[in-house]
């Protein structure tokens, strides 16, 4: 099976945030949740993937890291 970038999702108290997603993004998010569920054995609501995906994206964005450390322009 293909190794996905996300691993098991920790059970954490969330902050409520409401967003509108394009239908194609929601379909992909649902498919990703299904694939991750098969890989980890966790039953996952696609909405629970948004925060770890955003965190992973920001953690690996070199431009954001430069801006955050004060070394880049905003």
N, CA, C and O atoms as a MOPAC input file, in Angstrom:
PM7 MOZYME 1SCF
protein

 N      0.83900 1    -1.18100 1     0.00000 1
 C      0.00000 1     0.00000 1     0.00000 1
 C      0.88600 1     1.24700 1     0.00000 1
 O      1.97100 1     1.23500 1     0.58000 1
 N      0.44100 1     2.29200 1    -0.63000 1
 C      1.16500 1     3.54400 1    -0.69700 1
 C      1.22400 1     4.20800 1     0.67400 1
 O      0.22100 1     4.25500 1     1.38600 1
 N      2.39300 1     4.71900 1     1.04700 1
 C      2.57300 1     5.42700 1     2.30900 1
 C      2.08900 1     6.85900 1     2.13200 1
 O      2.61000 1     7.58500 1     1.28600 1
 N      1.09700 1     7.27800 1     2.92100 1
 C      0.56100 1     8.63400 1     2.85500 1
 C      1.37800 1     9.56500 1     3.74500 1
 O      2.04200 1     9.11200 1     4.67700 1
 N      1.33100 1    10.86000 1     3.46000 1
 C      2.09200 1    11.83100 1     4.24200 1
 C      1.57600 1    11.97800 1     5.66100 1
 O      2.34900 1    12.27300 1     6.57200 1
 N      0.27500 1    11.77700 1     5.86300 1
 C     -0.28300 1    11.88200 1     7.20200 1
 C     -0.28600 1    10.52000 1     7.86100 1
 O     -0.46100 1     9.49400 1     7.20400 1
 N     -0.09000 1    10.52500 1     9.16700 1
 C     -0.18100 1     9.30200 1     9.94300 1
 C     -1.46300 1     9.32200 1    10.74900 1
 O     -2.43500 1     9.97100 1    10.36500 1
 N     -1.46700 1     8.61700 1    11.86100 1
 C     -2.64200 1     8.59200 1    12.72800 1
 C     -2.95000 1    10.01000 1    13.21700 1
 O     -2.04200 1    10.79500 1    13.49000 1
 N     -4.23400 1    10.32200 1    13.32000 1
 C     -4.66600 1    11.65400 1    13.73600 1
 C     -4.86000 1    11.63600 1    15.25800 1
 O     -5.64500 1    10.83900 1    15.77300 1
 N     -4.14000 1    12.52100 1    15.98200 1
 C     -4.29200 1    12.54200 1    17.43700 1
 C     -5.66800 1    13.07700 1    17.83100 1
 O     -6.25900 1    13.89200 1    17.12200 1
 N     -6.16100 1    12.60800 1    18.96800 1
 C     -7.42600 1    13.09600 1    19.49100 1
 C     -7.12200 1    14.36100 1    20.26800 1
 O     -6.55100 1    14.29900 1    21.35600 1
 N     -7.49600 1    15.50400 1    19.72300 1
 C     -7.14200 1    16.80100 1    20.28000 1
 C     -8.38100 1    17.68000 1    20.32800 1
 O     -9.26900 1    17.54000 1    19.48700 1
 N     -8.45500 1    18.58700 1    21.30100 1
 C     -9.59500 1    19.50200 1    21.38500 1
 C     -9.44300 1    20.57200 1    20.30700 1
 O     -8.48000 1    21.33900 1    20.32600 1
 N    -10.38800 1    20.62900 1    19.36800 1
 C    -10.27200 1    21.55900 1    18.25300 1
 C    -10.82200 1    22.95200 1    18.55000 1
 O    -11.57100 1    23.15600 1    19.50500 1
 N    -10.43300 1    23.89000 1    17.71500 1
 C    -11.00700 1    25.22200 1    17.67400 1
 C    -11.93800 1    25.22500 1    16.47300 1
 O    -11.54300 1    24.80400 1    15.38600 1
 N    -13.15200 1    25.68600 1    16.65000 1
 C    -14.15700 1    25.65200 1    15.58500 1
 C    -13.81500 1    26.67500 1    14.50400 1
 O    -13.57300 1    27.84700 1    14.79300 1
 N    -13.80100 1    26.21100 1    13.26100 1
 C    -13.54300 1    27.05800 1    12.10700 1
 C    -14.44600 1    26.55800 1    10.99100 1
 O    -14.49000 1    25.35800 1    10.71900 1
 N    -15.16100 1    27.45600 1    10.34900 1
 C    -16.06800 1    27.06800 1     9.27400 1
 C    -15.50100 1    27.56200 1     7.95500 1
 O    -15.18400 1    28.74300 1     7.81300 1
 N    -15.37200 1    26.65600 1     6.98700 1
 C    -14.86900 1    27.01300 1     5.66000 1
 C    -15.75600 1    26.37600 1     4.59800 1
 O    -16.39800 1    25.35500 1     4.84400 1
 N    -15.78700 1    26.97400 1     3.43900 1
 C    -16.46400 1    26.40900 1     2.28400 1
 C    -15.40100 1    25.84200 1     1.35900 1
 O    -14.43600 1    26.52900 1     1.02100 1
 N    -15.57200 1    24.59100 1     0.94800 1
 C    -14.63000 1    23.93700 1     0.04800 1
 C    -15.27900 1    23.72800 1    -1.31000 1
 O    -16.47500 1    23.44800 1    -1.39200 1
 N    -14.50400 1    23.86100 1    -2.36500 1
 C    -15.02700 1    23.47000 1    -3.67500 1
 C    -15.35400 1    21.97800 1    -3.64700 1
 O    -14.72200 1    21.21000 1    -2.92100 1
 N    -16.34600 1    21.57600 1    -4.44200 1
 C    -16.79700 1    20.18100 1    -4.45200 1
 C    -15.66700 1    19.21500 1    -4.77800 1
 O    -15.58200 1    18.14400 1    -4.17700 1
 N    -14.79800 1    19.57300 1    -5.71700 1
 C    -13.71200 1    18.65600 1    -6.07900 1
 C    -12.71000 1    18.48300 1    -4.94200 1
 O    -12.15400 1    17.39800 1    -4.77100 1
 N    -12.47400 1    19.52800 1    -4.16900 1
 C    -11.57000 1    19.42600 1    -3.01600 1
 C    -12.20600 1    18.52800 1    -1.95200 1
 O    -11.52100 1    17.71100 1    -1.33700 1
 N    -13.50200 1    18.67900 1    -1.74000 1
 C    -14.19100 1    17.82900 1    -0.76300 1
 C    -14.15900 1    16.36300 1    -1.19400 1
 O    -13.96400 1    15.47900 1    -0.35900 1
 N    -14.34600 1    16.09600 1    -2.47800 1
 C    -14.26800 1    14.71500 1    -2.96700 1
 C    -12.88200 1    14.12900 1    -2.71900 1
 O    -12.75300 1    12.98400 1    -2.28500 1
 N    -11.84800 1    14.91900 1    -2.99600 1
 C    -10.48000 1    14.45000 1    -2.77200 1
 C    -10.19900 1    14.24700 1    -1.28600 1
 O     -9.53000 1    13.28700 1    -0.90500 1
 N    -10.70600 1    15.14300 1    -0.45200 1
 C    -10.52400 1    15.02300 1     0.99100 1
 C    -11.20200 1    13.75400 1     1.50900 1
 O    -10.65200 1    13.05900 1     2.36300 1
 N    -12.38900 1    13.45600 1     0.99500 1
 C    -13.10900 1    12.24700 1     1.37800 1
 C    -12.33900 1    11.00100 1     0.93400 1
 O    -12.23000 1    10.03400 1     1.68800 1
 N    -11.81100 1    11.02800 1    -0.27700 1
 C    -11.02200 1     9.89800 1    -0.77700 1
 C     -9.75400 1     9.72000 1     0.05600 1
 O     -9.35800 1     8.59100 1     0.34700 1
 N     -9.11700 1    10.82600 1     0.44100 1
 C     -7.91300 1    10.74800 1     1.27100 1
 C     -8.25500 1    10.14700 1     2.63200 1
 O     -7.51300 1     9.31500 1     3.15300 1
 N     -9.37900 1    10.57100 1     3.20500 1
 C     -9.80100 1    10.03100 1     4.50200 1
 C    -10.03200 1     8.52600 1     4.40700 1
 O     -9.67200 1     7.78300 1     5.32000 1
 N    -10.62500 1     8.08000 1     3.31700 1
 C    -10.84600 1     6.64300 1     3.12500 1
 C     -9.52100 1     5.89300 1     3.01800 1
 O     -9.35800 1     4.82800 1     3.61300 1
 N     -8.57600 1     6.44800 1     2.25900 1
 C     -7.26800 1     5.81100 1     2.10500 1
 C     -6.51700 1     5.77100 1     3.43400 1
 O     -5.90400 1     4.76100 1     3.77800 1
 N     -6.57000 1     6.86900 1     4.17200 1
 C     -5.89100 1     6.92600 1     5.46400 1
 C     -6.55000 1     5.98300 1     6.46600 1
 O     -5.86600 1     5.36100 1     7.27800 1
 N     -7.86200 1     5.87800 1     6.41000 1
 C     -8.58000 1     4.95000 1     7.27900 1
 C     -8.13400 1     3.51500 1     7.00800 1
 O     -7.92100 1     2.73500 1     7.93600 1
 N     -7.99600 1     3.18100 1     5.74000 1
 C     -7.54100 1     1.83800 1     5.37300 1
 C     -6.11800 1     1.59800 1     5.85600 1
 O     -5.77900 1     0.48700 1     6.26300 1
 N     -5.28400 1     2.62900 1     5.81400 1
 C     -3.87400 1     2.49300 1     6.19800 1
 C     -3.69500 1     2.41600 1     7.70700 1
 O     -2.86800 1     1.64300 1     8.19100 1
 N     -4.46600 1     3.21500 1     8.46400 1
 C     -4.25300 1     3.31200 1     9.91000 1
 C     -5.24500 1     2.51000 1    10.74000 1
 O     -5.00900 1     2.25300 1    11.92000 1
 N     -6.35400 1     2.11400 1    10.12300 1
 C     -7.38500 1     1.40000 1    10.86700 1
 C     -8.31000 1     2.31600 1    11.64700 1
 O     -9.22300 1     1.83500 1    12.31800 1
 N     -8.09800 1     3.62700 1    11.57700 1
 C     -8.97200 1     4.59800 1    12.24000 1
 C    -10.12200 1     4.93700 1    11.30000 1
 O     -9.91900 1     5.05600 1    10.09200 1
 N    -11.32600 1     5.09300 1    11.84300 1
 C    -12.42700 1     5.62200 1    11.05300 1
 C    -12.34400 1     7.14100 1    11.17000 1
 O    -12.45300 1     7.69000 1    12.26600 1
 N    -12.15200 1     7.81900 1    10.04100 1
 C    -11.90800 1     9.25900 1    10.06600 1
 C    -12.95800 1    10.03500 1     9.30600 1
 O    -13.33000 1     9.68000 1     8.18800 1
 N    -13.43200 1    11.10700 1     9.93300 1
 C    -14.27400 1    12.08200 1     9.26800 1
 C    -13.33100 1    12.95400 1     8.43700 1
 O    -12.32500 1    13.42800 1     8.96500 1
 N    -13.62200 1    13.17800 1     7.16000 1
 C    -12.72400 1    13.99400 1     6.32900 1
 C    -12.39200 1    15.35500 1     6.94300 1
 O    -11.28900 1    15.86400 1     6.74400 1
 N    -13.31600 1    15.94200 1     7.67600 1
 C    -13.06100 1    17.25700 1     8.28500 1
 C    -11.90200 1    17.21000 1     9.27500 1
 O    -11.22900 1    18.22000 1     9.48200 1
 N    -11.65800 1    16.05200 1     9.88900 1
 C    -10.55500 1    15.93700 1    10.84700 1
 C     -9.19400 1    15.96800 1    10.18400 1
 O     -8.17800 1    16.12100 1    10.86300 1
 N     -9.15600 1    15.82500 1     8.86600 1
 C     -7.87900 1    15.84300 1     8.15100 1
 C     -7.40000 1    17.25200 1     7.82600 1
 O     -6.21300 1    17.46000 1     7.57500 1
 N     -8.30000 1    18.21000 1     7.82900 1
 C     -7.95400 1    19.56700 1     7.39500 1
 C     -6.83200 1    20.15200 1     8.24700 1
 O     -5.85500 1    20.66600 1     7.70200 1
 N     -6.95100 1    20.08400 1     9.56000 1
 C     -5.92800 1    20.67800 1    10.43400 1
 C     -4.56100 1    20.02000 1    10.26300 1
 O     -3.57300 1    20.73500 1    10.10100 1
 N     -4.45800 1    18.67200 1    10.29300 1
 C     -3.13100 1    18.08600 1    10.09900 1
 C     -2.56200 1    18.35300 1     8.71300 1
 O     -1.34900 1    18.49000 1     8.55500 1
 N     -3.42800 1    18.42800 1     7.70800 1
 C     -2.94000 1    18.73900 1     6.36000 1
 C     -2.39900 1    20.16000 1     6.29400 1
 O     -1.34100 1    20.40000 1     5.71300 1
 N     -3.12400 1    21.09800 1     6.88700 1
 C     -2.63500 1    22.48200 1     6.90900 1
 C     -1.34200 1    22.59800 1     7.71200 1
 O     -0.41500 1    23.30100 1     7.31000 1
 N     -1.28600 1    21.90900 1     8.84300 1
 C     -0.07200 1    21.94400 1     9.66800 1
 C      1.11200 1    21.38100 1     8.89500 1
 O      2.20600 1    21.94400 1     8.92800 1
 N      0.89300 1    20.27000 1     8.20100 1
 C      1.96400 1    19.65400 1     7.40400 1
 C      2.40900 1    20.58600 1     6.28400 1
 O      3.60400 1    20.74200 1     6.02800 1
 N      1.44300 1    21.19800 1     5.62400 1
 C      1.74800 1    22.13600 1     4.54600 1
 C      2.59600 1    23.29500 1     5.06700 1
 O      3.61900 1    23.63200 1     4.47100 1
 N      2.17800 1    23.90200 1     6.17100 1
 C      2.91500 1    25.04800 1     6.71000 1
 C      4.28800 1    24.63900 1     7.23300 1
 O      5.24700 1    25.40200 1     7.11800 1
 N      4.38700 1    23.44500 1     7.80500 1
 C      5.66900 1    22.97800 1     8.34200 1
 C      6.69200 1    22.72000 1     7.24100 1
 O      7.89600 1    22.78400 1     7.49100 1
 N      6.23300 1    22.43100 1     6.03900 1
 C      7.16000 1    22.12300 1     4.95000 1
 C      7.28700 1    23.24500 1     3.92900 1
 O      7.95800 1    23.07900 1     2.91000 1
 N      6.65500 1    24.37700 1     4.18700 1
 C      6.72700 1    25.52900 1     3.27600 1
 C      7.93600 1    26.38400 1     3.66200 1
 O      7.90800 1    27.09300 1     4.66800 1
 N      8.97700 1    26.31300 1     2.87000 1
 C     10.22600 1    27.02600 1     3.19100 1
 C     10.04200 1    28.53900 1     3.21200 1
 O     10.63700 1    29.22700 1     4.04100 1
 N      9.22600 1    29.05500 1     2.31000 1
 C      8.96600 1    30.49700 1     2.29000 1
 C      8.30000 1    30.94600 1     3.57400 1
 O      8.66400 1    31.97800 1     4.13800 1
 N      7.33600 1    30.18800 1     4.03700 1
 C      6.65400 1    30.51300 1     5.29000 1
 C      7.62500 1    30.43800 1     6.45900 1
 O      7.56800 1    31.27000 1     7.36400 1
 N      8.51600 1    29.45100 1     6.45000 1
 C      9.50100 1    29.32700 1     7.52200 1
 C     10.39900 1    30.55900 1     7.57500 1
 O     10.72900 1    31.04700 1     8.65600 1
 N     10.79300 1    31.06000 1     6.40300 1
 C     11.63900 1    32.27000 1     6.35800 1
 C     10.89200 1    33.46700 1     6.90900 1
 O     11.43400 1    34.22900 1     7.71000 1
 N      9.63900 1    33.63800 1     6.48100 1
 C      8.83100 1    34.76700 1     6.96400 1
 C      8.62500 1    34.66300 1     8.46800 1
 O      8.74600 1    35.65000 1     9.19300 1
 N      8.31800 1    33.47200 1     8.92000 1
 C      8.05000 1    33.27800 1    10.34400 1
 C      9.28400 1    33.52800 1    11.20100 1
 O      9.16500 1    34.01000 1    12.32700 1
 N     10.44900 1    33.21100 1    10.69200 1
 C     11.68200 1    33.42400 1    11.45800 1
 C     12.19100 1    34.85700 1    11.33500 1
 O     13.19100 1    35.22700 1    11.95100 1
 N     11.49100 1    35.65900 1    10.53300 1
 C     11.89200 1    37.06100 1    10.39100 1
 C     12.89700 1    37.28300 1     9.29000 1
 O     13.39000 1    38.39900 1     9.12900 1
 N     13.21800 1    36.25300 1     8.52400 1
 C     14.22000 1    36.37400 1     7.47600 1
 C     13.66300 1    36.69600 1     6.10300 1
 O     14.42200 1    36.83400 1     5.14400 1
 N     12.34800 1    36.81900 1     5.99500 1
 C     11.76000 1    37.08100 1     4.68500 1
 C     10.75900 1    38.20000 1     4.75500 1
 O     10.34900 1    38.62500 1     5.83500 1
 N     10.37000 1    38.67300 1     3.59100 1
 C      9.36700 1    39.73600 1     3.51700 1
 C      7.98600 1    39.11000 1     3.47900 1
 O      7.80500 1    38.01700 1     2.94400 1
 N      7.01700 1    39.80500 1     4.04600 1
 C      5.63900 1    39.31000 1     4.02700 1
 C      4.91500 1    39.74900 1     2.79300 1
 O      3.74200 1    39.42100 1     2.61500 1

